[in-house]
Amino acid sequence: VARRLNGEPGIRVAGIASTGAAATSAIGVLDPRVAVLDMELTDMSSFELTARWSAHVPPIAIAAILGSDDRSGVIRAIRAGASGVATKDGPIADVVSSVTALAGGNSWVPPRLLGGVVREMQRSLPPPNVYDEKLASLTLREREILERMAAGHDRTAIAKDLGISVNTVRTHAQNLLEKLDVHSTLE
């Protein structure tokens, strides 16, 4: 894999580690933009490493290499923080595509897996919340006013804080009542 990646334009393999502990040490020294991680490590949890490395500052894009085309493993890797996925039983070109995409700031999942992964993730999502949809319909100014209303500020204080007239605040408040389908400021 390293030999193939080194042969790709714009990609340079900075190091190779055979254990999670060695990889963690190397990452601290080499500070890579992308890390290719075998998700079948034996010395530590690769999913825990994925979460830790993707939270690194600056973030490290993780290309997770899974043992097979197992959708649940792909989803688990993505939820842990992997931005790219390839499988050991897939073509080496998938690993190259994943690393190339991640180096460019994108994500990548093999097309043969993507449909099943999306369907599985959609099934596991909670149903849309009607209140989230209503809040998403608010303008930036309406959100600013709503935040201040929720904090207990009256219209005069909101107007002064935002540098607008009390009448403008009243108009926005009326729009908020309508958009949120409520009948009073307290509600």
Secondary structure, 3 states (H helix, E strand, C coil): CHHHHHCCCCCCCCCCCCCHHHHHHHHHHHCCCEEEEECCCCCCCHHHHHHHHHCCCCCCEEEEEECCCCHHHHHHHHHHCCCEEEECCCCHHHHHHHHHHHHCCCCECCHHHHHHHHHHHHHHCCCCCHHHHHHHCCCHHHHHHHHHHHCCCCHHHHHHHHCCCHHHHHHHHHHHHHHCCCCCCCC
